[in-house]
Amino acid sequence: MAGRALLLLVLVPPLTLAVDPGDPAKLAVPADVQKKAEQYVRDCDDEDIFVRDRATAALRDLGRLGYPALAAASARGPSKLAKPRVDMLLAEAVPLEFEARAEVFLEDKKGKHKHDMLGWNELVKAAGDTPESRKLFAAVLESDICRELLLEAAKPHTPADDEAAKKNRHRLTLVMRKETLRWPRAGLLLSDADRNPVLAPEVPVTFFVGAMLAELIYAKWYYSDGLLGIGKLLLQTDDGREAVGGKGKYGTAFNKLMDAWADTRSDRDLHCAAALYAYSKARPERYSACMVRLVDESRKKEWTAGRFFSELAEIGDAACLACLKRCLDSKAVVCKRDGYYIEDRDLALGYLAELTGQSPGEYGLGKGTPNDKYAFVTDSQRTADEKRSAGLAKWAEWEKANPDGLKAKAKKPETKDK
């Protein structure tokens, strides 16, 4: 009997706890391996080239396990001797680390664990760690093109990127363009999408999310002329309209991410963000905020902002009207017409006069061009500068006599199709 019990103990293996495939803890680098990797990184700075070569080969053999040591070295700033090797090895390790963490994230179907990975960190910062955020990011990870966008964005920024951006051939732009060429009716110009809704292909929400996350990761200004067109195509789908409006299966996750993305934009990219809010018709307050920031940034740089005033006037809320008032002191030149200059303050005064139910002509303003709507024009009696001084003085008097006039008489903003 005792022998039989002993036999059972030998034959029956001890019970082991199953490893949760969705737990990122399983990706932790063993302490002894981490110690070796850190030494190999230090050896990349050795004076002996053979030592450096052996260390490089050893780190490459470690694959993903060498990522923490390489990332830490890159953050510290390696020496000139070690930097080329560290940069090269880190570029090889990032995709391995990303793919491993992506698979673990997708396995965490119940959302029990915290994850630290490329793209997810940016989404959590914008929208929080919610079931909707997890569902949205899982959809991103299931898209090969979105994974490619995130990995491209994670690559170190180089001077060549700045030159490519000037020619609209930035690497992120090229990845997006490669994807759009696969869509039906690929010959359609994205900028014409709103005028050709029948021919426009459908854009998945996840692709636009991948593009926004990539720009948040990259954290360097560049302009993609395709993103506005892609956004307009997205808004022609039910899923896209629901996502921008904070509804649908992703809740407010997409909505909050778009807000965070818009807050990081500048110059033409910021105008792109503003346009997307305008096209969506779902977030007028965000459209207003983007346009006001765009004008204020232009003024700080002493650039003309007059081309945006018609949008401020069309929105017509308190923030936009206050912004127009601030522009009454802007001497930035919009253009020169027939010997006289049209300045930002001229256009601002014209729009303010209209918004308060007055005629711009009462302030000495004449018609400019379709793009530069108001102008002080020199005539036989007064120069443009004299008319401008008199017009601004008259506005100051009107505002003093009507302290609530701008608020009370401002026209109700109208929602128009672009």
Salt bridges, closest charged atoms under 4 A:
ASP20 OD2 - LYS112 NZ 3.60
ASP20 OD2 - HIS113 NE2 2.70
ASP23 OD1 - HIS113 ND1 3.71
ASP53 OD1 - ARG85 NH2 2.96
ASP87 OD2 - LYS83 NZ 2.89
GLU92 OE1 - ARG60 NE 3.06
GLU97 OE1 - ARG64 NH1 3.09
GLU97 OE2 - ARG101 NE 2.50
GLU99 OE1 - ARG147 NH1 2.31
GLU103 OE2 - ARG147 NH2 3.12
ASP108 OD2 - HIS115 NE2 2.85
ASP108 OD2 - ARG134 NH1 3.20
ASP129 OD1 - ARG134 NE 2.86
GLU148 OE2 - LYS178 NZ 2.74
GLU152 OE2 - LYS155 NZ 3.08
GLU152 OE1 - ARG171 NH1 3.89
ASP161 OD2 - HIS157 ND1 3.83
ASP161 OD1 - ARG171 NE 3.03
ASP162 OD1 - HIS157 NE2 3.17
GLU163 OE2 - LYS166 NZ 3.40
GLU179 OE1 - ARG182 NH1 2.81
ASP192 OD1 - ARG195 NH2 2.40
ASP194 OD1 - LYS232 NZ 3.54
GLU215 OE1 - ARG265 NH1 2.95
ASP238 OD1 - ARG241 NH2 2.60
ASP259 OD2 - ARG283 NH2 3.15
ASP259 OD1 - ARG286 NE 3.34
ASP263 OD1 - ARG286 NH2 2.89
ASP267 OD1 - LYS301 NZ 3.15
ASP269 OD2 - ARG265 NH1 2.94
GLU285 OE2 - ARG283 NE 2.95
ASP296 OD2 - ARG326 NH2 2.98
GLU297 OE2 - ARG293 NH1 3.09
GLU311 OE2 - HIS271 NE2 2.91
GLU314 OE1 - LYS418 NZ 3.88
ASP329 OD1 - ARG299 NH2 2.88
GLU343 OE1 - ARG345 NE 2.60
GLU343 OE1 - ARG388 NE 3.61
ASP346 OD1 - ARG388 NE 2.73
GLU354 OE1 - LYS373 NZ 3.63
ASP372 OD2 - ARG337 NH2 3.27
ASP379 OD2 - LYS387 NZ 2.73
ASP385 OD1 - ARG388 NH1 2.81
GLU399 OE2 - LYS325 NZ 2.43
GLU414 OE1 - LYS416 NZ 3.96
ASP417 OD1 - LYS281 NZ 2.18
